[in-house]
Amino acid sequence: MASESAFESEFVAVRRHEGGVAELVLDRPKAMNAVSTAMARAIGAACAELAADRTVRVVVLSSTSERAFCVGADLKERNSFSDAELVRQRPTTRGAYGGVAALPMPTIAAVHGFALGGGFELALACDVIVADETSVVGLPEVSVGVIPGGGGTQLLPRRVGAARAAELIFTARRVEAAEALSLGLVDSVVPAGQDTAEALALAARMAANSPVGLRAAKRALRLGHGMDLEAGLEIEDAAWRTVALSGDRVEGVAAFNEKRKPNWPGE
């Protein structure tokens, strides 16, 4: 059973599920979740609330639109902006994409339909992407005279390598689900309409583990990526120390020896 959070916004909802799973729902279906200034502000605010909540173990990013996960920036709104207004909006949009990327717990994107431009960048900001077979992903920004500005030029090469990312960004091409899986743009492909259910099931399996361990492992993975091995191992050691001296470690070892499920204190 899911319950609505106290978080309120016209374009974003937060749903709480059992076991410490939270669902961050993009909820502007009439616009296929095109990210307007107001929606970007709401995404950033929702991420701030989730990041501060120690009861949340895993976050699933999903969509209420039947046709799309998210089609990226609201270009109709952008068309009305002056240059000065566009520059003033930039911190708000960065707050949305950066807010998802900075969530301290594991994150899973549940993708169906179109995930283009900023929409795909929201998915790329997550740790795992579950896509259904209707999914079409891509970063087409150069086709409208801009570049991926929600993290795409940095996140995509971390997934697929520099040359593959360059080809995808420079051609602005759209990639359907099967090819997206083969290229590593998404991590699994499920039957149509099953992306959110599969993402929530995966989140529940993750959330059964130590909250402290999950956050520390994510921190080590994120900070260590791209470092030389020696620096990466130092990052891992620092993360290990936060877990080794935690109540979760004590409970985990005790539960293993007593052959029972752990009751994680989360600290």
N, C-alpha and C positions, 0 to 999 in steps of 0.2 A: 504494500500500500504506500502510495506517495502522498505527501502533504505539502501544501503551499507554504513557503517561507513568509516571514514578516516583510521581506524585501518587496517593495512595490515599484513597478515601472510599467509604462504603457507598452514597451517593446521587448522587455526581457522578464522572464519569470525564473524563480528559483524553487525547485521542488526537492523535498527531503524524502529519501528512501530509507528503509531499514538498513542497519549495519554501517551507518556512517557514509553512505553514498548520497551525494547531492547532484542534482541535474540543473545545469544552467541552460535555460531554454531560450533560443532566439525566437521572438514572437511578434514578427511583423509580416505575417503571411501574404497580405495583399500586395506587398512590394517585394516578395520573395526574399525577405530579410535584408534588403539593401540597407547598408549601414549609413544612416543619416547622423547628423551631429547629435541629436537627442538619443538615438540608439547607441551610439558610441559612448556617450556619457553614462548611459544605463549599464552597458557591459562593464565599463570600468568600475562603477559603483558596486555592482554585483560581485565582481572579482575581489574587491577590497573587503567586502563582507565575508566572503567565503575564505579568503586567506587568513582572516583573523579568527576564524571559528575552529577551535581545536577538536571539535567533535566530528568534523568532516575529514574523512579518510581518502576519498576518491571523488573526483568531479567528472561528470559526463556532460559534454557540450552537444546539445541537440537542437532540433528545429521543429516548429509547428507548420511550416509551409509544406504542402504536398509536393511541390515542384522543385524545391531547392533547399539545400542546407543554408546557403547564403550566396548571393550573386555579387557581393563586394560593395564598393562605395556607392552611395546614392548619387548617381551622375546627374539626375534631374536637379537635385539640390545644388550639386557642385556647379552646374551650368549657370546658376544665378549668382555665384560668388564673384566678387572682385578679387584681384590678386591679394589685397590686404586681408580680406575675409578668409581666403583660403589659408593664408599663413596663420591667422589667428585660430583657425580650427585645428591646426596640426597637433598641438598638445592633447586635444581631446581624443583624436583618432589614435594617437600613439598610446594614450592611456588605456584604450580598449584592447588593442592587440598586445601591448605590453602587459596588461593586467592578466590576460589569459596565460601568456608565457611565464609570468612570474608566480603563478599559483604554486605554493610549496608542496602540495600533495600531487599524486599521479592524476593525470587528466587524459580523457578519452574523447575523441570527436566521433559522433555518430552522423555519418554523411550519407545523404541520398540526393538524387537530382543534381542540380548545378551547385558546384562549389568553386567559384571563379574569383580571381583577383583577391580582394580582401577577404572574401569568404573562404578561399582555400588557405589564405594566410592564417585565419583563425584556427583552421584545422591543423595546419603545420605547427602552430604554437603549442598544440597538445602533444603528449608523449606517445600516444597510440591513435591511429585512425582506423576505424571500422567503417567500411563503405558498403552500401548495397549495390546490386547489379545495375541500378539505374544511374549511378553516379557518373558525373562528368566533371573533371577537375582541370585547373589550369591557371596560369598567371598571364592574362592577356593585356597587361597594362601598357606595354609599348605600342599596342595597336590604337590607343587613344592618347598617345603623346606623353605618358608618364612612365614611371617604373614601379615595380612592386615596392610599396612604402610601408607595409605593415609587417615587415620582417622577412618577406619572401626571398630577397637576394641573399640573406644569411641563413635562413632555415632550410630552404630547398637544397642547397649544396651539401648541407649536413646530412640530409637524407639520401641523396642520390649521387653525390659527387659534383665537382665543379663543372666538368664538361657537359654532363647530362643536364644540369641546371641551366647552363648557358644556352643550350639548344632549346630547351622548353621556354625559357624567358624571351629569348631573341626571336623565336618564331611565333610566340603568343598563341601556340596551338592548344586546343582542348583535347583532353585525354579521357577516353571512356574507361569504365571500371576494370575490365580484364587487363588492358595494357597498363593502367595505373598500378595494378597489383604487380605485374611483371617488372615494372620499372622501380618499384619500391616507393611510389608516391603514396600508397595506402598500405595498410598492414594486413587486411583481410577483406574479402568480398563475400557478402552474405545475400540470401534471396531478397528480392524486392520487398521493401516495407519492414525488414527485420533489423535494420541498422541500430535503432535505439534499443530494442530488446536485447540484441547481442551485446551492445556496449554496456548496458546496465548489468547483464549477467557477468561480463568480464570484470566490471567494476566491483561487483559483489565478491568475486574470487580474490581480487586484490585487497579489498577492504577487510577480509578475514585476517589479514596479517597485521603485524605491529604498526600502529600509526607513527611511532617514532622511527621505526625502521624504514617505513615507506618514504617519509620525508627526507631522512638522511640519505637513503639510496638515491633519491631523485636529485638531491643537492650534489652528491658526488658525480653522478652521471652528467648533469648539466655543466658543472664547473670544470670537470676534468676533460670534457670533450675538446679536442684540438690542442691540449697541452702535451708537452713531451712526457714520456713515461714517468720520469722521476717526479715532476711536478704533480702529475695526476695521482701518483701513489701517495703523495703528501696530502692532497685533497681527500683521498679515500680514507687515510688514517685519521684525519680530523673528524670526518663524518662517523667513522667507527667509534671514536672516543665518545661522541655524544650519545651513541646507542649503548655502548658497553657500560656506561655509568647510569643508565636509565632504569626506571621501574619496569619498563617493558622487557628489558633483557632478563631481569630477575624473574618476572612472571613467565616469560617464554621458556626459560630453562626449567623452572619448577613444573610447569605444565607438561613439558616433554617427559620429565622423569616420573611424573605421576600419571602419565597416559590419559590426559584430559585436554579439553580445549582451553586455550589460554583466555583469561579475562583481562584484556589489556588495560592498564591504567592510562596509557597514552601520554606518559611523561617519563 
